[in-house]
């Protein structure tokens, strides 16, 4: 079949379009779709077999859409080329669909990070000052900041593709806690951190740079672009109300720090493992139309600090964090409610739009031979506020990553439990032990070279000989474990 040249060019070579229906090329041929977020943008163009043979698959390419305005998209790399109709390999005019991807494809699939950031030492005594992290999970002994984690992840991506790391606007005052990335792509890990901060990453294909869109924010320059190019062909819009999406109360749940030094019986109160293992702060939304009695729970990673008696010592910080978490969620809901969402197609090319706070995706495409001066080119805009996905009923209610526990599951399916059920604890007796009796003991920890005893008095525990088998004097060592049934530390083995 004869072909006509489009006003879409790859490296200054006009792409082709063929009459007829090819399922593989339908709705994607001669277009570039750029979504917001982690997933890469994809371009699809139709070329003759002879043009595909001349295409260098190992270098980046430039895609250009020409109409009343021109948009040039650089840095696209070939994923594959596929024949659109059966033919002999010698048929050089055979149409082929060539798929290219923007830099996010390589960043998502060909980068890797094996690193932990600010992992708390669970075995630190109650009442210890601040949060102690494993040294090798800090930035040379200093806790990682939010921006520091992002910059470090960015350093593990090819600089030629990732460019400069985006700057986090107004990062929280609290430390990021317990980010453990084992074999994840550096790009995906960075997107996880962004999402935990109420930010959506986006790629600007016009400047080959990355940016951050605040949930519920206003996209800079978008209204001016839409006003300048007022040639909409159609809209498919939707909106929703607040009463079915925003609750009267947002509960923010914080996990209690786990300890192996003093009696953990406060974890086993009658409220059960979920209510006793977390502290929950209620925040009223004060949103008109919210139905009385409705609730949403969000889990946050800021730990609850406890003293030796199990009393919360950082209650004010927890409340401040809860207010900020709830406000972020409410702002996303408010920005989406009553706001038009959906698709708009505009005749011709808009050369200064890209995904951000309001646009979830932009698609430039050639739709076929239409009237001048647009040459069949159009710009497809998908409106959806950043963070809207987190408001869906099926969305996880966790705002930030949390460290895994072991035994129970919360309503989201996340496991809860107690680390001291996993392995025995080495202790040193602080007084004489008689068979069948009990004695105070200091818990030991291994510092990488030798076993050491915590100096804090709150690290002392009481150990029990339920086997009626052990006698000991001050300084003897024994292995103990926490027995949930008896609610105390039981001796497993001791120097005889």
Protein Blocks (a to p, Z undefined) as FASTA:
>chain_A
ZZdddfbdeehiacdddedjdfklgokgopadddehjbdcdddddddfklmmmpcfkbcc
ddddddfbccddehiacfbdcdfbdcdfklmkbccddddddfklmmmmmgccdddehiac
fkbcehiacjdddfklcgehiacdfklmmmmmmmmpcfklnmpadddehiafbdcehiac
ehiafklmmmmmmmmnopacdddfklopacdddehiacehklmmmmmmgcbfbdcddddd
fklmpcfbdcddddddddfkbccklmmcfnojklmmpccddddfkighiaghiacddddf
bdcdddfkopafklmmmmmmmmmmmmmmmmmmmmmgopacdddddedjdfkbccdfklmb
dcdddebjcddfklopacddddddehklmmpmklccbfbdcdddfkbccfkopacddfkl
mpccddddfbdcdehiacdddddddehjaccddfbfklpccdddfkopaccdehiacddd
ddfklopacdfbdcZZ
